[in-house]
């Protein structure tokens, strides 16, 4: 893989991972299994190791968590919460242990179960609980204190004595398997949504808002919260713990009345770690809650401190992920779904089966060649595996179970959504695509959903359901959006009449009532008229549209959020135009370099390809996209709606200051500075900030988690300045390198 190919693939992986994270965050479920998600991350990590200059600070490999929402007040953690790096087999675990013992021969290892739940940070002041917050992005989480107080096992006041002025106690909130099954049974009986797995249920339950709920709804909410449990697995801020080990902390926390796991062992070698992992691999279903692996930590705090952390994970802890489980079920059908890029993807429709803690009934088959390679027939008994999420992978058929009624899958020749002939985009491509990119409803739906995603314009309320409603409503309503061009012209009056089939999120196929077999339909932007609403006025274009119905809160909020989105920075609009290969990294570089879409439009292919993080492949994609008439219509209509496609001019480097003429790369965590703040400080001092290390780089400022950019600087002989000397550099310039 050459550099341009690596860059293109890194962009694709970044966009895919951000989409999956967004799907999890907005819908409390991943669109792929843990194993598939991990494979994408590992591929991206491998590319970034080979080409360190492709690893931007906004790469998913450098991020902690999926960010936080806007439903709850923000809480800044007193000490940062990290994610964990993963290993997937015993050789990788042995290598990790050997690296630890090479530098710390006396290290001992605490082994505990990796609970499949929601991380929670409890802050106690002088023994009293003052806040409970989700992990969020590791720095700032969501305040869920009121809900956490209703979770059994979380004490309002710590027992015993010797409580510090401030301590953060961290753990995992989860539904025990029995409580989860009882919850889903109640949900189904009430005609409510059932949860895919205990992790999703825990997240959805703890992140409920009580405002506006009636007494009966509050009762159900409190009942669900009472079904949760918590097990603590560490601490955050604590000035001077009276014990020297992780295991010692657990004993102390247990004395204070905190719920601590009994499945914890301290060992002194890889053999002990291996035995613990092997035991629970064989007995994982005997545990009262779902687990997806084992966490191994260096037990001694002194060694933890010396080992430190990267930008996203501690070096003194690792998560061992168990291999996906396997079960068998019936392959009922194979249907084809078209995505936002036009790619036609076969999906397996499975007889529902419970595996790894959740019920599954869909699996992607990628393309027609994969279907052939797996040699599955519709009607087969198939072997599937998954690692705790929604969509499993089909491994193959149980041939001996065939009875002759099975039939081959035939890939359709036409798009199931618009009827256009399916074809490969270019010679040699395996995937078939719908060429009707302009107004194929499936592609428009996918693009609109992408616009609303966290990596796009981050529009609250513009997700999968609303994107579908805007592009494929039923009669008598007409789809408001034939393409995304009119997105910012939408009105409440257009939203009000929409009626849509409820669709399966994986295949796009209509859902049917299990009793009547009629399509399940909904009206997402209207609600029943209440007595408190304005009186019916037949002359009103909105409230007079129907005596019985009025526009819902969701309709008004979507229009409001679309208006707010017009103020988003240029790079987000570049991502939202759905230009192939243009993900967040390339978009940021383009926005920073050119400042406006007009300037990008006027740039030559060579000028575009010279931009840091762009290259020839992305440049060609941009030029090609801008040549298409209906793409131009999108730009024109969005402009007419009030979008400028331009950023405020970036502050130019000062002509005076200690860093005049210097090219400075700031990487890793710099105390007291955000990424943007550090770059602005360099500009103010007269220097030029850069996102990549090259022979032209004057100095690299490296904080915790500097990673590949520090390595690149060492290889190129570029001077490296530690983070604590950054302010000295700003004041004294390059003379700081000599101090």
Wavefront OBJ file of the C-alpha trace (Angstrom):
o trace
v 0.000 0.000 0.000
v 1.536 3.304 -1.078
v 1.049 6.592 0.776
v -1.960 7.814 -1.244
v -3.684 4.455 -0.879
v -2.961 4.469 2.850
v -4.359 7.988 3.202
v -7.492 7.071 1.272
v -8.042 3.938 3.359
v -7.398 5.835 6.605
v -10.041 8.377 5.602
v -12.532 5.586 4.854
v -11.807 3.862 8.151
v -12.057 7.113 10.109
v -15.416 7.958 8.541
v -16.726 4.430 9.131
v -15.598 4.360 12.773
v -17.097 7.781 13.488
v -20.375 6.678 11.895
v -20.420 3.554 14.086
v -19.637 5.567 17.200
v -22.400 8.007 16.297
v -24.856 5.144 15.788
v -23.957 3.735 19.190
v -24.218 7.112 20.897
v -27.540 8.118 19.332
v -29.230 4.716 19.289
v -27.417 2.927 22.134
v -26.296 0.154 19.767
v -23.471 -0.530 17.356
v -24.188 -1.331 13.721
v -21.488 -3.989 13.746
v -20.196 -6.455 16.296
v -17.417 -5.601 18.724
v -15.120 -7.864 16.737
v -15.794 -6.044 13.448
v -15.417 -2.656 15.148
v -12.121 -3.738 16.728
v -10.859 -4.937 13.331
v -11.536 -1.502 11.823
v -9.681 0.185 14.685
v -6.728 -2.193 14.416
v -6.470 -1.650 10.666
v -6.456 2.122 11.201
v -3.831 1.790 13.951
v -1.647 -0.310 11.630
v -1.855 2.308 8.862
v -0.979 5.076 11.316
v 2.006 3.099 12.600
v 3.312 2.731 9.039
v 2.504 6.354 8.106
v 2.626 8.369 11.363
v 1.846 11.602 9.527
v -1.693 10.291 8.907
v -2.452 10.195 12.620
v -4.263 13.441 13.322
v -5.213 14.497 16.824
v -8.862 13.852 15.881
v -8.204 10.261 14.787
v -10.511 7.735 16.499
v -7.352 5.931 17.665
v -6.542 8.936 19.857
v -10.014 9.482 21.309
v -11.503 8.434 24.642
v -15.175 7.471 24.541
v -17.768 8.884 22.149
v -18.251 12.331 23.635
v -21.241 13.576 25.582
v -24.713 14.720 24.686
v -26.769 17.762 25.589
v -29.535 16.166 27.691
v -27.593 16.477 30.942
v -25.422 19.127 32.556
v -21.679 18.704 31.957
v -19.401 17.506 34.752
v -15.643 17.930 34.460
v -13.884 14.992 36.054
v -11.320 15.930 38.686
v -9.030 13.358 37.060
v -9.343 12.208 33.469
v -11.111 8.930 32.696
v -9.350 6.757 30.149
v -10.332 3.958 27.803
v -8.412 0.686 27.686
v -6.266 -0.756 24.921
v -7.171 -4.306 23.882
v -5.414 -7.598 23.195
v -7.150 -10.525 21.534
v -5.044 -13.621 22.141
v -2.615 -15.116 24.636
v 0.474 -14.174 22.611
v -0.502 -10.490 22.671
v -1.183 -10.715 26.408
v 2.181 -12.411 27.030
v 3.922 -9.656 25.070
v 2.195 -6.953 27.147
v 3.129 -8.651 30.420
v 6.749 -9.075 29.271
v 7.040 -5.358 28.483
v 5.813 -4.504 31.971
v 8.104 -6.940 33.751
v 11.099 -5.863 31.656
v 10.944 -2.390 33.209
v 9.322 -3.412 36.527
v 10.406 -6.951 37.513
v 8.517 -6.772 40.816
v 5.196 -5.903 39.183
v 2.143 -7.878 40.223
v -1.003 -8.093 38.153
v -4.588 -7.683 39.306
v -7.051 -9.623 37.135
v -10.765 -8.793 37.113
v -13.770 -9.321 34.861
v -14.536 -6.758 32.162
v -18.181 -5.911 32.805
v -20.229 -5.056 29.742
v -21.925 -1.943 31.132
v -21.688 1.838 31.440
v -18.697 3.528 33.133
v -19.639 5.865 35.999
v -17.568 8.310 38.046
v -18.789 8.925 41.625
v -17.401 11.967 43.415
v -17.481 11.934 47.221
v -16.578 14.902 49.404
v -15.869 14.028 53.022
v -17.729 10.772 52.511
v -20.866 12.234 50.892
v -21.845 11.679 47.260
v -21.917 15.031 45.446
v -22.050 13.927 41.806
v -22.279 10.937 39.497
v -21.173 11.371 35.890
v -20.760 9.245 32.777
v -17.303 8.999 31.199
v -18.191 11.206 28.215
v -15.027 12.152 26.343
v -12.842 11.315 29.335
v -12.574 14.936 30.477
v -16.249 15.922 30.674
v -19.193 13.620 31.268
v -22.938 13.919 31.858
v -24.396 14.615 35.298
v -26.665 11.640 36.118
v -26.553 12.094 39.902
v -30.325 12.027 40.452
v -30.643 8.729 38.610
v -27.532 7.195 40.194
v -28.975 7.799 43.660
v -31.736 5.315 42.784
v -29.297 2.547 41.811
v -28.998 -0.031 44.617
v -25.477 -0.355 45.978
v -24.421 3.255 45.361
v -24.212 4.782 48.856
v -25.139 8.403 49.461
v -22.762 8.383 52.451
v -19.696 6.153 52.787
v -19.494 3.827 55.763
v -16.558 3.707 58.171
v -14.004 6.446 58.753
v -10.947 8.012 57.169
v -12.720 9.450 54.156
v -10.653 11.971 52.172
v -11.854 15.498 51.416
v -12.304 14.442 47.784
v -12.258 11.054 46.098
v -13.534 9.827 42.742
v -14.675 6.201 42.794
v -15.178 4.616 39.398
v -17.089 1.573 38.342
v -19.477 -0.042 35.898
v -23.266 0.190 36.027
v -25.040 -2.809 34.528
v -28.137 -4.969 34.482
v -27.640 -8.469 35.895
v -28.820 -10.994 33.326
v -31.970 -11.949 35.258
v -32.925 -8.296 35.803
v -32.345 -7.577 32.125
v -34.582 -10.419 31.008
v -37.307 -9.284 33.424
v -36.996 -5.721 32.092
v -37.383 -6.837 28.493
v -40.377 -8.977 29.412
v -42.066 -5.920 30.982
v -41.155 -3.767 27.972
v -42.620 -6.291 25.533
v -45.800 -6.704 27.586
v -46.300 -2.937 27.558
v -45.696 -2.732 23.813
v -42.478 -0.783 24.375
v -39.047 -1.146 22.780
v -37.027 -4.100 24.029
v -33.303 -3.650 24.495
v -30.752 -5.455 22.352
v -28.494 -6.315 25.291
v -27.854 -5.422 28.958
v -25.247 -2.787 28.074
v -27.715 -0.821 25.941
v -30.383 -1.187 28.612
v -28.039 0.141 31.312
v -27.042 3.141 29.193
v -30.621 3.934 28.226
v -31.864 3.567 31.788
v -29.225 5.695 33.521
v -29.463 8.421 30.879
v -33.209 9.057 31.244
v -34.633 12.483 32.007
v -37.431 12.720 34.562
v -38.686 16.148 33.443
v -42.111 16.034 31.844
v -42.846 12.456 32.877
v -46.187 11.621 34.447
v -46.392 9.731 37.739
v -46.860 6.375 36.042
v -43.887 7.015 33.734
v -41.744 8.095 36.686
v -42.715 4.919 38.486
v -41.533 2.791 35.563
v -38.331 4.832 35.300
v -37.577 4.331 39.003
v -38.375 0.639 38.698
v -35.848 0.295 35.886
v -33.184 2.212 37.837
v -33.781 -0.065 40.815
v -32.920 -3.047 38.618
v -29.398 -1.751 37.948
v -26.287 -2.800 39.843
v -22.791 -1.382 40.124
v -19.317 -2.799 40.721
v -16.419 -0.429 41.356
v -13.127 -0.982 39.528
v -10.874 1.910 40.465
v -10.371 5.454 41.620
v -9.755 8.825 40.031
v -8.761 11.895 41.994
v -7.451 11.158 45.510
v -4.566 13.210 46.897
v -2.962 10.637 49.161
v -4.473 7.140 49.264
v -3.482 5.283 52.447
v -2.734 2.052 50.542
v -0.172 1.315 47.847
v -2.013 -1.107 45.555
v -5.139 -1.467 43.463
v -6.149 -4.555 45.448
v -5.662 -2.604 48.665
v -8.001 0.106 47.372
v -10.655 -2.510 46.651
v -10.475 -3.751 50.235
v -10.745 -0.201 51.563
v -13.692 0.621 49.269
v -15.453 -2.547 50.415
v -15.014 -1.406 54.035
v -16.676 1.876 53.035
v -19.728 0.037 51.724
v -18.921 0.209 48.007
v -19.881 -2.796 45.823
v -16.649 -4.590 44.923
v -16.298 -7.675 42.711
v -15.410 -10.988 44.288
v -13.927 -12.168 40.967
v -10.551 -10.467 41.506
v -7.130 -12.145 41.713
v -3.580 -10.810 42.074
v -0.858 -12.828 40.311
v 2.839 -12.288 39.646
v 3.303 -13.726 36.147
v 1.793 -14.289 32.740
v 0.951 -17.844 33.787
v -1.349 -16.537 36.502
v -2.984 -14.086 34.086
v -3.456 -16.892 31.570
v -5.113 -19.135 34.183
v -7.591 -16.414 35.203
v -8.531 -15.675 31.582
v -8.904 -19.375 30.769
v -11.091 -20.040 33.807
v -13.631 -17.374 32.956
v -13.562 -18.204 29.259
v -14.945 -21.596 30.293
v -17.284 -20.240 32.999
v -18.400 -16.864 31.635
v -22.055 -17.903 31.620
v -21.918 -18.723 35.320
v -21.380 -15.027 36.085
v -24.499 -13.036 37.042
v -23.755 -10.280 34.527
v -22.496 -10.042 30.960
v -18.726 -9.924 30.464
v -16.752 -9.468 27.266
v -13.280 -10.139 28.594
v -10.825 -9.653 31.425
v -9.024 -6.499 32.575
v -5.437 -6.868 33.777
v -3.829 -4.043 35.785
v -0.451 -3.515 37.383
v -1.369 -3.716 41.064
v 1.217 -1.318 42.543
v 0.304 2.393 42.311
v 3.959 3.457 42.213
v 4.522 1.355 39.088
v 1.272 2.632 37.533
v 2.519 6.193 37.942
v 5.888 5.383 36.374
v 4.295 3.597 33.406
v 1.944 6.539 32.709
v -0.574 6.702 29.877
v -1.002 7.476 26.200
v -3.536 10.066 25.035
v -6.397 7.586 25.449
v -5.331 4.660 27.647
v -3.104 3.812 30.636
v 0.024 1.800 29.851
v -0.415 -0.146 33.100
v -3.749 -1.764 32.172
v -5.019 -3.835 29.270
v -8.307 -5.502 28.296
v -8.293 -9.067 27.004
v -11.276 -9.529 24.662
v -12.774 -13.006 24.462
v -13.299 -14.450 20.976
v -16.837 -14.150 19.630
v -19.250 -16.898 20.633
v -20.856 -19.213 18.097
v -24.460 -20.422 17.811
v -26.654 -21.835 15.042
v -29.923 -20.519 13.635
v -31.982 -20.509 10.428
v -31.186 -18.244 7.489
v -34.725 -17.187 6.555
v -33.891 -14.845 3.681
v -31.268 -12.598 2.117
v -32.342 -9.054 1.268
v -30.390 -6.212 -0.302
v -30.021 -2.728 1.161
v -28.532 0.334 -0.560
v -26.415 2.793 1.446
v -25.485 6.457 1.002
v -22.642 5.670 -1.406
v -24.932 3.521 -3.570
v -23.330 0.273 -2.478
v -25.798 -2.639 -2.567
v -25.247 -4.855 0.476
v -26.875 -8.261 1.044
v -28.174 -8.834 4.587
v -29.102 -12.147 6.130
v -32.522 -12.313 7.791
v -32.122 -14.806 10.633
v -34.497 -16.693 12.852
v -34.049 -14.745 16.109
v -31.453 -16.335 18.355
v -29.856 -15.276 21.635
v -26.085 -15.045 21.552
v -23.642 -13.256 23.846
v -26.419 -11.677 25.840
v -28.700 -10.356 23.121
v -31.194 -11.520 20.537
v -30.077 -11.109 16.936
v -31.900 -11.499 13.645
v -29.702 -9.729 11.059
v -26.175 -10.143 9.715
v -24.360 -8.358 6.910
v -23.059 -10.484 4.039
v -21.104 -7.595 2.435
v -21.514 -8.537 -1.257
v -22.575 -11.346 -3.568
v -19.064 -12.835 -3.646
v -19.094 -13.198 0.145
v -22.428 -15.020 -0.078
v -20.870 -17.438 -2.583
v -17.676 -17.824 -0.550
v -19.646 -18.709 2.574
v -21.651 -21.193 0.479
v -24.905 -20.426 2.294
v -28.361 -21.082 0.871
v -31.597 -19.409 1.915
v -33.196 -21.844 4.358
v -29.870 -23.147 5.694
v -29.039 -23.719 9.314
v -26.038 -21.413 9.721
v -23.295 -20.898 12.285
v -23.053 -17.321 13.532
v -20.799 -15.534 15.989
v -20.790 -12.168 17.693
v -19.063 -10.331 20.481
v -21.928 -8.795 22.386
v -23.528 -6.370 19.919
v -26.363 -6.213 17.440
v -25.177 -7.676 14.147
v -23.397 -11.051 14.022
v -21.258 -12.641 11.357
v -22.270 -15.779 9.469
v -19.417 -18.284 9.428
v -21.034 -20.863 7.157
v -23.805 -23.449 6.741
v -24.442 -26.679 8.626
v -24.513 -28.737 5.431
v -25.709 -31.958 7.070
v -28.867 -30.159 8.242
v -30.077 -29.476 4.689
v -33.332 -31.137 3.584
v -33.493 -30.029 -0.068
v -35.803 -27.060 0.444
v -32.932 -24.567 0.467
v -32.419 -22.198 -2.467
v -29.599 -20.062 -3.811
v -29.463 -16.318 -3.354
v -29.627 -14.339 -6.589
v -28.232 -10.820 -6.461
v -30.825 -8.380 -7.877
v -29.969 -6.560 -11.061
v -31.902 -3.421 -10.098
v -31.807 -1.125 -7.075
v -34.580 -2.173 -4.644
v -35.289 1.496 -3.831
v -35.323 3.260 -7.193
v -35.114 0.499 -9.840
v -31.889 1.713 -11.463
v -29.656 -1.083 -12.867
v -26.967 -2.139 -10.379
v -23.405 -2.201 -11.700
v -19.798 -2.050 -10.578
v -18.463 1.503 -10.341
v -15.399 0.515 -12.356
v -13.900 -2.588 -13.902
v -12.708 -5.051 -11.327
v -14.925 -3.822 -8.467
v -16.649 -6.571 -6.492
v -19.360 -4.368 -5.031
v -22.396 -3.460 -7.105
v -23.730 0.080 -6.788
v -26.844 1.998 -7.693
v -25.730 4.676 -10.196
v -28.710 6.924 -9.421
v -26.804 8.962 -6.825
v -28.939 12.039 -7.483
v -32.337 10.911 -6.232
v -32.226 7.256 -5.193
v -34.222 7.479 -1.926
v -31.885 5.082 -0.112
v -28.794 7.095 -1.010
v -30.427 10.422 -0.201
v -31.571 8.982 3.136
v -28.046 7.839 3.948
v -26.537 11.182 3.002
v -29.068 13.128 5.060
v -28.388 10.921 8.064
v -24.645 11.469 7.558
v -25.193 15.244 7.498
v -26.830 15.039 10.908
v -24.142 12.809 12.398
v -21.540 13.852 14.942
v -18.838 13.821 12.262
v -21.007 16.015 10.012
v -23.090 18.964 11.195
v -23.988 17.271 14.504
v -27.705 18.073 14.217
v -29.732 16.792 17.153
v -32.833 15.062 15.825
v -31.513 14.411 12.315
v -30.807 10.738 12.681
v -31.894 7.511 11.037
v -35.634 7.817 11.691
v -35.988 11.468 10.667
v -33.739 10.987 7.604
v -36.017 8.184 6.457
v -39.122 10.252 7.147
v -37.800 13.165 5.082
v -36.962 11.045 2.057
v -39.571 8.269 1.859
v -42.967 9.213 3.329
v -46.150 7.458 2.261
v -49.110 8.869 0.360
v -50.660 11.385 0.515
v -47.538 13.229 1.670
v -44.732 13.874 -0.794
v -41.125 13.353 0.287
v -39.835 16.801 1.293
v -36.326 15.897 0.151
v -35.667 14.431 -3.266
v -32.031 15.326 -2.633
v -30.394 17.064 0.309
v -30.491 20.402 -1.565
v -33.673 21.576 0.220
v -32.633 20.418 3.683
v -32.216 23.936 5.071
v -35.460 25.139 3.475
v -37.700 22.705 5.359
v -40.704 24.054 7.255
v -42.923 22.648 9.998
v -45.788 22.652 7.476
v -43.834 20.185 5.308
v -42.989 17.933 8.223
v -46.494 17.762 9.698
v -48.214 15.447 7.149
v -45.417 12.853 6.919
v -46.425 9.209 7.427
v -43.781 6.496 7.044
v -43.358 2.763 7.280
v -41.215 1.750 10.231
v -38.122 0.169 8.714
v -35.621 -2.353 9.936
v -32.450 -0.333 10.699
v -30.173 -2.963 9.140
v -31.949 -3.858 5.908
v -34.251 -0.904 5.293
v -37.155 -3.332 4.850
v -40.626 -2.432 6.243
v -41.519 -3.958 9.588
v -44.847 -5.758 9.945
v -47.157 -6.278 12.873
v -46.551 -9.833 14.155
v -50.325 -10.454 14.493
v -51.937 -8.623 11.562
v -48.852 -8.676 9.298
v -49.783 -5.144 8.235
v -46.956 -2.602 7.811
v -46.097 -0.740 11.011
v -46.450 2.978 10.352
v -45.748 6.145 12.287
v -46.208 9.916 12.072
v -42.932 11.227 13.469
v -43.725 14.937 13.314
v -47.247 15.158 14.733
v -49.038 14.448 17.998
v -52.577 14.388 19.338
v -54.038 17.810 20.059
v -54.129 18.601 23.803
v -56.528 20.861 25.657
v -53.624 23.207 26.384
v -52.934 23.705 22.656
v -54.276 26.764 20.798
v -57.838 26.372 19.627
v -58.380 24.842 16.201
v -58.134 27.463 13.487
v -59.007 26.265 9.964
v -57.064 29.196 8.519
v -53.814 28.332 10.298
v -51.262 26.622 8.063
v -49.829 24.600 10.957
v -52.239 24.163 13.863
v -55.226 24.312 11.567
v -54.002 21.469 9.414
v -56.070 18.953 11.313
v -58.644 19.181 14.087
v -57.164 16.162 15.866
v -53.420 16.573 15.310
v -50.783 19.275 15.794
v -47.055 19.360 14.954
v -44.920 17.569 17.518
v -42.084 19.034 19.541
v -39.705 17.052 17.295
v -40.891 19.009 14.241
v -40.170 22.406 15.779
v -36.873 21.231 17.287
v -35.617 19.836 13.970
v -36.258 23.168 12.205
v -34.556 24.982 15.089
v -31.531 22.657 15.006
v -31.192 23.050 11.225
v -31.097 26.809 11.692
v -28.415 26.523 14.384
v -26.353 24.222 12.159
v -25.880 27.009 9.613
v -23.259 28.499 11.937
v -21.089 25.360 11.972
v -17.470 25.705 10.746
v -16.518 25.116 7.127
v -14.897 21.720 7.696
v -18.186 20.250 8.910
v -19.944 21.413 5.735
v -17.170 19.881 3.621
v -17.789 16.534 5.357
v -21.553 16.964 4.992
v -21.373 17.445 1.219
v -20.606 13.715 1.090
v -17.602 14.087 -1.212
v -15.953 10.700 -1.517
v -12.826 10.316 0.664
v -13.321 13.709 2.344
v -13.551 12.865 6.023
v -12.953 15.059 9.078
v -9.146 15.025 8.801
v -8.976 16.145 5.145
v -11.866 18.580 5.666
v -10.099 20.317 8.550
v -6.937 20.670 6.467
v -8.836 22.064 3.490
v -10.793 24.528 5.638
v -7.652 25.688 7.410
v -5.685 26.102 4.175
v -8.324 27.731 1.942
v -10.803 29.289 4.372
v -13.797 29.037 2.006
v -15.484 26.714 -0.461
v -15.034 29.376 -3.165
v -11.271 29.194 -2.728
v -11.371 25.396 -2.841
v -13.480 25.577 -6.006
v -10.935 27.850 -7.697
v -7.911 25.790 -6.661
v -6.149 23.588 -9.197
v -5.758 19.859 -8.763
v -2.107 20.381 -7.888
v -2.924 23.084 -5.310
v -5.472 20.827 -3.648
v -3.190 17.785 -3.562
v -0.400 19.783 -1.903
v -2.546 20.505 1.156
v -1.374 18.636 4.232
v -3.594 15.556 4.678
v -5.205 15.695 1.212
v -3.107 14.246 -1.609
v -3.937 13.328 -5.183
v -6.776 10.842 -4.576
v -8.826 13.211 -2.425
v -8.006 16.184 -4.662
v -9.302 14.325 -7.741
v -12.456 13.368 -5.842
v -13.118 17.017 -4.924
v -12.601 18.280 -8.492
v -14.823 15.535 -9.888
v -17.577 16.212 -7.338
v -17.634 19.937 -8.087
v -18.188 19.252 -11.807
v -21.603 17.634 -11.216
v -24.633 19.894 -11.800
v -26.824 18.521 -9.017
v -23.939 18.854 -6.570
v -23.751 22.511 -7.556
v -27.461 22.797 -6.857
v -26.874 21.613 -3.284
v -24.254 24.313 -2.756
v -26.452 27.006 -4.333
v -29.568 26.082 -2.328
v -27.629 25.869 0.946
v -26.071 29.261 0.217
v -29.486 30.733 -0.484
v -30.639 29.355 2.873
v -27.931 31.337 4.652
v -24.839 29.117 4.710
v -21.651 31.014 3.896
v -19.283 28.058 3.309
v -16.517 30.190 4.790
v -14.741 30.487 8.109
v -13.697 33.682 9.790
v -10.119 34.415 8.730
v -7.646 32.468 10.841
v -5.292 34.668 12.816
v -2.117 35.141 10.827
v 1.210 34.441 12.485
v 2.531 37.524 14.196
v 5.358 39.306 12.413
v 6.950 39.729 15.786
v 7.629 37.340 18.616
v 10.139 34.761 19.770
v 8.929 32.093 17.287
v 8.964 34.088 14.040
v 9.858 31.735 11.180
v 9.512 28.580 13.310
v 7.282 25.652 12.302
v 5.969 24.058 15.501
v 4.175 20.738 15.897
v 2.333 20.354 19.204
v 1.330 16.768 19.974
v -0.028 14.901 22.954
v -1.539 16.435 26.066
v -0.187 19.890 26.977
v -1.203 20.958 30.506
v -3.349 24.079 30.426
v -3.923 24.045 26.657
v -6.466 22.543 24.304
v -5.232 21.581 20.831
v -6.635 24.778 19.327
v -5.368 26.837 22.256
v -1.822 25.555 21.805
v -1.888 26.385 18.091
v -3.188 29.899 18.795
v -0.408 30.385 21.339
v 2.179 29.418 18.713
v 0.633 31.885 16.237
v 0.629 34.674 18.836
v 4.332 34.030 19.454
v 5.010 34.464 15.728
v 5.310 30.782 14.821
v 3.455 28.608 12.350
v 1.637 25.576 13.818
v 1.641 22.353 11.788
v -0.233 19.074 12.187
v 2.491 16.817 10.785
v 6.208 16.310 11.299
v 8.574 16.767 8.364
v 12.158 17.815 7.703
v 10.901 21.407 7.635
v 9.598 21.183 11.214
v 11.560 23.413 13.597
v 10.517 21.783 16.861
v 8.030 19.226 18.185
v 6.420 19.914 21.563
v 5.552 16.489 22.997
v 3.150 15.855 25.858
v 1.682 12.638 27.228
v 0.458 10.476 24.373
v 2.689 12.076 21.750
v 3.142 8.657 20.172
v 3.963 8.477 16.473
v 4.799 12.173 16.018
v 7.519 11.907 18.658
v 8.813 8.818 16.832
v 8.799 10.682 13.503
v 10.692 13.602 15.044
v 13.329 11.257 16.446
v 13.717 9.548 13.055
v 14.074 12.874 11.233
v 16.330 14.450 13.851
v 13.815 17.196 14.655
v 14.343 18.730 18.131
v 11.810 17.589 20.743
v 10.681 19.786 23.628
v 8.808 18.278 26.569
v 5.368 19.701 27.376
v 6.443 21.366 30.616
v 8.754 23.675 28.613
v 6.038 24.804 26.167
v 5.401 28.111 27.920
v 9.156 28.722 28.074
v 9.248 28.200 24.299
v 6.460 30.738 23.860
v 8.326 33.312 25.946
v 11.943 32.700 24.919
v 11.684 31.036 21.522
v 14.140 28.385 20.368
v 16.585 29.238 23.130
v 14.298 27.103 25.319
v 15.761 24.061 23.540
v 19.110 24.741 25.161
v 17.747 24.871 28.733
l 1 2 3 4 5 6 7 8 9 10 11 12 13 14 15 16 17 18 19 20 21 22 23 24 25 26 27 28 29 30 31 32 33 34 35 36 37 38 39 40 41 42 43 44 45 46 47 48 49 50 51 52 53 54 55 56 57 58 59 60 61 62 63 64 65 66 67 68 69 70 71 72 73 74 75 76 77 78 79 80 81 82 83 84 85 86 87 88 89 90 91 92 93 94 95 96 97 98 99 100 101 102 103 104 105 106 107 108 109 110 111 112 113 114 115 116 117 118 119 120 121 122 123 124 125 126 127 128 129 130 131 132 133 134 135 136 137 138 139 140 141 142 143 144 145 146 147 148 149 150 151 152 153 154 155 156 157 158 159 160 161 162 163 164 165 166 167 168 169 170 171 172 173 174 175 176 177 178 179 180 181 182 183 184 185 186 187 188 189 190 191 192 193 194 195 196 197 198 199 200 201 202 203 204 205 206 207 208 209 210 211 212 213 214 215 216 217 218 219 220 221 222 223 224 225 226 227 228 229 230 231 232 233 234 235 236 237 238 239 240 241 242 243 244 245 246 247 248 249 250 251 252 253 254 255 256 257 258 259 260 261 262 263 264 265 266 267 268 269 270 271 272 273 274 275 276 277 278 279 280 281 282 283 284 285 286 287 288 289 290 291 292 293 294 295 296 297 298 299 300 301 302 303 304 305 306 307 308 309 310 311 312 313 314 315 316 317 318 319 320 321 322 323 324 325 326 327 328 329 330 331 332 333 334 335 336 337 338 339 340 341 342 343 344 345 346 347 348 349 350 351 352 353 354 355 356 357 358 359 360 361 362 363 364 365 366 367 368 369 370 371 372 373 374 375 376 377 378 379 380 381 382 383 384 385 386 387 388 389 390 391 392 393 394 395 396 397 398 399 400 401 402 403 404 405 406 407 408 409 410 411 412 413 414 415 416 417 418 419 420 421 422 423 424 425 426 427 428 429 430 431 432 433 434 435 436 437 438 439 440 441 442 443 444 445 446 447 448 449 450 451 452 453 454 455 456 457 458 459 460 461 462 463 464 465 466 467 468 469 470 471 472 473 474 475 476 477 478 479 480 481 482 483 484 485 486 487 488 489 490 491 492 493 494 495 496 497 498 499 500 501 502 503 504 505 506 507 508 509 510 511 512 513 514 515 516 517 518 519 520 521 522 523 524 525 526 527 528 529 530 531 532 533 534 535 536 537 538 539 540 541 542 543 544 545 546 547 548 549 550 551 552 553 554 555 556 557 558 559 560 561 562 563 564 565 566 567 568 569 570 571 572 573 574 575 576 577 578 579 580 581 582 583 584 585 586 587 588 589 590 591 592 593 594 595 596 597 598 599 600 601 602 603 604 605 606 607 608 609 610 611 612 613 614 615 616 617 618 619 620 621 622 623 624 625 626 627 628 629 630 631 632 633 634 635 636 637 638 639 640 641 642 643 644 645 646 647 648 649 650 651 652 653 654 655 656 657 658 659 660 661 662 663 664 665 666 667 668 669 670 671 672 673 674 675 676 677 678 679 680 681 682 683 684 685 686 687 688 689 690 691 692 693 694 695 696 697 698 699 700 701 702 703 704 705 706 707 708 709 710 711 712 713 714 715 716 717 718 719 720 721 722 723 724 725 726 727 728 729 730 731 732 733 734 735 736 737 738 739
